[in-house]
Amino acid sequence: MHALDITDQLVAFLQEAMSDYLLPTKDGVEKSTTVFDGYLPAKKNARRGEDDPEQEDYPFIIVRYLGDEDELDKGNNISFKIVVGTYSQDEQHGWRDTIGLMIRIKTKLREQQAIGTAILTGKISTALFEEQAKPMWHGLMEVEFEMPQIQNKNRELMENGFY
């Protein structure tokens, strides 16, 4: 397994884990959270025929690969940033939906412990954006997993130039 596999499996896991967690949308209905890898997809404005960044779908989760650190004989850790976006007209307490969604993600990850061959290291951090674009609310999570290291080929073959 490599970083792309773990990313895809984390997206699939979160999509399933959040399928019954309903949050408000801009249209006033409730729906389950959509999970994306990397970035939100661009939306087209049909009337103008161009991208319109204001048309983002809420609620959403973005799983973004941050990097990995592979230290020989010590471990291979991979880090992800999870961006959470919710929508609420409540200017005083709208942030609570974002926190609730991040708590749900943290709880599900702790219950699961493993995504593919990656094992949760125990480090999960959460934070709200300091500035919010009300009525859209955003938060960040960082999650770290430990992955198996790539095994070395037979060292004797490598020293004799056969590798």
N, C-alpha and C positions, 0 to 999 in steps of 0.2 A: 504494500500500500504506500502511496505517496500523497503529497499535499493536495493534489487535485481530487483524488479518491475520497480523502477525508472531508474535503470541502463539500463535495456532492452528497456524501452520506450525512453530514451535519445539516445541510439544507433539507434533505428528505426527512430526517428525524424531526426537525423543528416544525416542518409543515404538518406532519402527522400529529405531533404533540400539541400543536396549537389549533387543530381542526375544530375542536369543540369550545374554544375560548372566543366568545363573540364580543366585538367592540364596535362603537359607533363609526359611521362613515360620514363624508360630507353630505351625502344624500339623506341623512337622517335614519337610515336603516342600520341594523347591526350585521356584521359579517365576521367570518374567521380571518385571521391574519394571513397575508400572503408573504411567502418567504422567497427571497431572491439571493443569488450569489453575486458577489462583487459590487454591483451598483443597481440602482433602479433603472428599469428600461425607459428609454425616451418615449414620450407620448406624442402623438400627432394631433395637431389642431386641424380638424377637417376643413374648417372655413378658410384658414390661411395656408394650409398645406405645409406647416412647419412645426418644429418641436415646441412644446409649451411646458416649461418646467413646473408651472402651477398645477398641472393635472396629475400630480402624483397620487397613487392609490393609497388611502389610509384605511385600516392600519397595515403596517408592513414591518418586516424584519429583513435586514440585509446581513448576510454572512460574508465577511471580508477577510481573506487571508492576510495576515500581518507579516508572517515570516516563520522560519524555523531555525533552530540552533542544534546542530549535530556535533557533539563533542566525542571524539573517539574514545571508546571504552567507558564513557560516563553517561551518555543518554542522548536522546533525540527528542527535543520538545518542539511543538508547533503551536503557534498563537493565532487566535482569530479575534477580530473586532466584530461585535454584533451591534448594528445600528437599529434602533427601534423607533418607529414613528406611529403616533396615534393622533386622533382628531377629537377635540371636545370644545364646545362653545363655552364651557364653564371657565372663565378667566381666572378664577380663584383656585379651583381644584382640578382643572383639566390635566395637570401633571400626574395625578394619581393613577390614571389609566396607563401611562407609560411605566410608572413604577410597578404597578400590578402585573403588567406584561413581562417586565424583567424578572420579577419574583417568580412568575410561572416558568419562564425559561430556566432560571437557576434551579428551581425545584425539579423540573423534568431532567435536566442534565445530571443532577446529583443522584436521582433515582436510577438513571440509565448507566452512569459511570463510564461506559465505553461506546465509542462511535467507530464502528469497524474495528481496526486493530489499535486505535488510539484510546488511551486511558486518561480520563480526567485527572489532572494533577492536584486538584483541590483548590486551585487559585481561580476565582471568578470575581472580577471587580465590576461595579456598576456605578453610573453617574448620570445625572441629568445635564443637558446643555445649560450653561449659565444663562444665555439669552434664548428665548423661545419665540418662534414665529406664530404666536397665537392666532387662530385656534388649533394650529398644528403643534404637537408636542414631541420632543425627541430626547432620546437617551442613548447611552453607550454602555456596552459591556465588553470586557476583555476576558477571554477564556483560554486556558492553556491545557494542552494534552501532551502526553508522552507517547511516542511511537516507537516501534521496534527499529533498531538500527539495521542498516544494510550490512549484511555479513561479508567479511573479507574473503576473497578467493584464497586458495591454498597458498600460504606465504612462500613456500619453497618454489612453486611455479613462478611466482612473481619475481623472486630473486634471480632465477635462471633465465628470465626474459621470455617466458612462454605466455605471459599475460599481456 
